[in-house]
Amino acid sequence: MFERKISGNGFDEEQGEPTNYPVDKVDAGKPAPLTWQRKLDGDEIALSEFTLSLQEKLLMAPIGIRLWHHIRKENTKKRGGFYIDPFAKRNESSCLGVPVGGIGLSCFHYRLSICLKCLKTPILLKIFVSRSNGKKYSSVLCSRSPDMLEEAAGSGIGSWDWNLKGNNSTYHALYPRAWTVYEGEPDPELKVVCRQISPIIPHNYRESSFPASVFTFKLYNSGKTSADVTLLFTWANSVGGVSEFSGQHLNSTNMMEDGVHCVLLNHKTANGFPLVTFAIAAQESPVVHVSKCPCFVISGNSQGFTAKEMWNEVKENGSFDNLNSPGKPMPSEPGSSIGAAIAATSTVPPDGVCTVTFSLAWDCPDVRFGSGRTYHRRYTKFYGTHGDAAANIAHDAILEHGLWESQIEAWQRPILEDKRLPEWYPGTLFNELYYLNSGGTIWTDGSPPFHSLASIEGSKFSLDRAGSNLGHQGDTAVDILGRMESVLEQIHTPLTTNSAFGTNLLREGEENVGQFLYLEGIEYHMWNTYDVHFYASFAFIMLFPKLQLSIQRDFAAAVMMHDPSMMPLLQDGQCVPRKVIGAVPHDIGIHDPWFEVNAYNLHNTRSLWKDLNPKFVLRVYGGCDCHRRQEVCTSLFGHRFMLQWLIWIGVSAYCGGLWVAALQATSALAWEVGDKDSAEYFWCRFQKAKIVYDKLWNGSYFNYDNSSGTNSSSIQADQLAGQWYARACGLAPIVDEDKARRALEKIYNYNVLKVQDGKRGAVNGMLPDGTVDMSCMQSREIWSGVTYAVAATMIQEGLTDMAFHTASGVMETVWAEHGLGQPRFETQVVAQTSTHETLKLQLYSFQTPEGWNTTDQYRSLCYMRPLAIWAMQWALSTPNLHHHQQEMKLQVKEDSAHHAGFAKVARFLRLPEAESSKSYFQSLFDYTTSKFGYN
């Protein structure tokens, strides 16, 4: 059992501030302990997606028809599609690795089968070895990808040497770092270690935003002869879409300070999207020589150096030194794809070691949404907004990555070395953070959107010519652009006041770290889905608390928004207001985030969902340490806290528990800002609500609800969500300790152990007879994030061993060498005379699904909620929380004046009963399914 605090989260438990990381040099050639590991010789196989039962298909048919029509309608608007499209074909991979780059950027994934993958375009590392005894070796440093086999050898990358078998090469992952160890491949006497690192550093709001990654190679020569080694880093001038072949892309070289050589790839995107420039760089030293190939043709009919010729040049000469200068760079032609290469050459003596460093950076300063609003990314605060910083970012990454690694090492080491933790836990804890930059994240500089002439909507304006000083700084265009943007900003400034712009709530002198967006999932395109972020937020609270506070500010501003525009619901076809004042939105939007919230329209979240508002209150109270809570409260709500959300009362285990906990949090928040009367009023409400909630207790767990329905006695895995959050926030428990422990033991014995021997996590619903609740799709699923949350609750109640076993089901399903991630060996007949085994990998690594069912079919890859594993770390760390009930001396009484006041607020915010707008066919369908017992 755990008897002392676990530190090492980058969080000083006494002061509530980031620790000062020591600067120690880390050996790039030595993988960290407890990494996630895989061999490189595995083949990809198709992942098994969930299917609907016949009854579910019948019940969801009207929704499917409406969804299909809605998607077609949205596509005609050319705003980027609908938030969900189950009819779209997806390219899914079972071999992903650690993504590349900082937070809030377009990122790239490492793939075990073809090294780096830039959407659909392969980005590859290669090695050439020539020994003094005449032996030579060359290979792309990855096993050949199945899609490469379809490419003719010709003059493209299919003509390169794909000699790596991968059976002696191992990939190690510990986000945000990864190591690939090539043991004697392709040269049996040369060990190669490639360490990849990106600047994800807790409590760092500068480097963590940088679009860069560094690849450090360590070469170990165990042979008796010296080895001339050339490492080659190539990059395609592509973002993976149709623009790769649209032409007009331009590559060029750049020589930086400190011996850093760089190749720039300027990419002109399609459909008016912002431009992007890539940079690949390498550092020259007394023992490392760098040469460059600014452009080669990957495919198409463009004239120039082909991929095959580029390969042969290095293979024959060991560098690009003999390459004839192409003269002035020429843009690519339509129908052709181009790339660039940079080579680093060194001689490694017998028993010698050599280090070579490459970097990758990209500069895409603007992010444009479907509405046309455009924002600057966070990193532009440090590198400018003109799109010419890629080379500087790549240069700085090479020089500063040692500091990044020492800080990352200092953050992770205490957890990795804690012997009380099971071996699987630290690696899974860190690797689940992949979603911070792989979850479609966007991190702006915190400024309002900037505009173009097309976005002023007919407003009159005049560009002031007085004091223009054109060209005063040597750039007339920049001067003109700056003055035009200033005028347009003045025109649009009033618009931000009717938006979810949390920066409007910043007080004078308060730091603006920007605004942060991340998708609910790569299949569910909604920004900052709040009911899911409720689980994931622990990762932000522990590692990037200022980003968590920024998200909270945005939702605080959104609460006060009112958007009466009607939107149709997919559930029944009725139309409801997009956003009502006083209600917490489901999400911040998709096509026009902050301005058009609530993209979700499957159900009516505006007035019927009961979990969003209490979750918001709990997250406000629990979103920071006690030393800053009053500051946060006043920042979000002014100098007095007012409860401005509809008062719903529902006796259910999940929403009811959240409601009870939120009442206590409201009392505590009122106390924090000095409103004792309101604190006493809500404390009274909390005490009364606890009594009502306790009626769900049946002797061994809390019933799903009190409706007396067929599944009202279902054992819900997340039934103690209110208890979990109350204790996580430092509030008083909402149920007795004995009842909490008994309920968790019931969940463990039924929801966990009765599903595939307890190796899949906690199924959402289990009936008292020990069978899975099949009343709906969600009840029969196991949600990875909810399983982590249940484990966190167990830790809080002192059931630590039970917690780790429960959570290990997610690890076994997603990350382990068994479960859904099991390497499968398939026997194949070869020439009808012998057999060999081919490793088939079915992995969900670095794309943890929302959930899977009891037959091992997944739903929604790469999802936000699994970040809830950091709720376990929060429970283990027991940070310094403010236990308000120990200081508040409140009287349990109900002040009639306060009751009347808040009742008036509730009446003001309550929506009128809307007349049913169901269609005749929907009403008939509902009646028919009800008659046959399908509802």
ABEGO torsion letter per residue (X at the ends): XBABBBBGAGBBAAAGBBBBBBBBBBBAABBBBGBBBBBAABBBBBBBBBBBBAAAAAAAAAAAAAAAAAAAAAAAAGAGEBABBAABBBBBBABBBBBBEBBGBBBBBBBAAAEBBBEABBBBBBBBBBBAAGBBBBBBBBBBBAAAAABBAEABAAABBBABAGAABBBBBBOABBBBBBBGOABAABBBBBBBBBBBBBGBABAAABBBBBBBBBBBBABABBBBBBBBBBBBBBAGBAAAAAEGBBBBBBBBBGGBBBBBBBBBBBGGBBBBBBBBBBBBBAABBBBBBABBBABEABBEBBAAAAAAAAAAAGBAAABBBAEBBBBBBBGBBBBBBBBBBBBBBBGBBBBBBBBBBBBBABBBBAAGBBBBBAAAAAAEAAGAAAAAAAAAAAAAAAAAAAAAAAAAAAAAABAABBAAAAAAAAAAAAAAAAAGBBBBAGBBBBBBAAAAGGBBBBBBABGAGBGAAGBAAAAAAAAAAAAAAAAAAAAAABBABAAAABBBGBBBAEBBBBBABAABBBBGBAAAAAAAAAAAAAABAAAAAAAAAAAAAAAABBBABBBBBAAAGBBBBABBBGBBBABAEAABBGABBGABAABBAAAABAAAAAAAAAAAAAABBAAAAAAAAAAAAEABBBBBBBBBBBBBAAAAAAAAAAAAAAAAAAAAAGBAAAAAAAAAAAAAAAAAAAAABAGABBBABAAGBAAAABBBAAAAAAAAAAAAAGBBBABBAAAAAAAAAAAAAAAAAABGGGAAEBBABBBAAGBBBAABAAAABBBAAAAAAAAAAAAAAGBAAAAAAAAAAAAAAAABABEAABBBBBBBBBGGABBBBBBBBBBABGABBABBBAAGBBBGBGBAAAAAAAAAAAAAAGBBBBBAAAABBBBBBBBAAAAAAAAAAAAAABBBBBBBABBAAAAAAAAAAAAAGAX
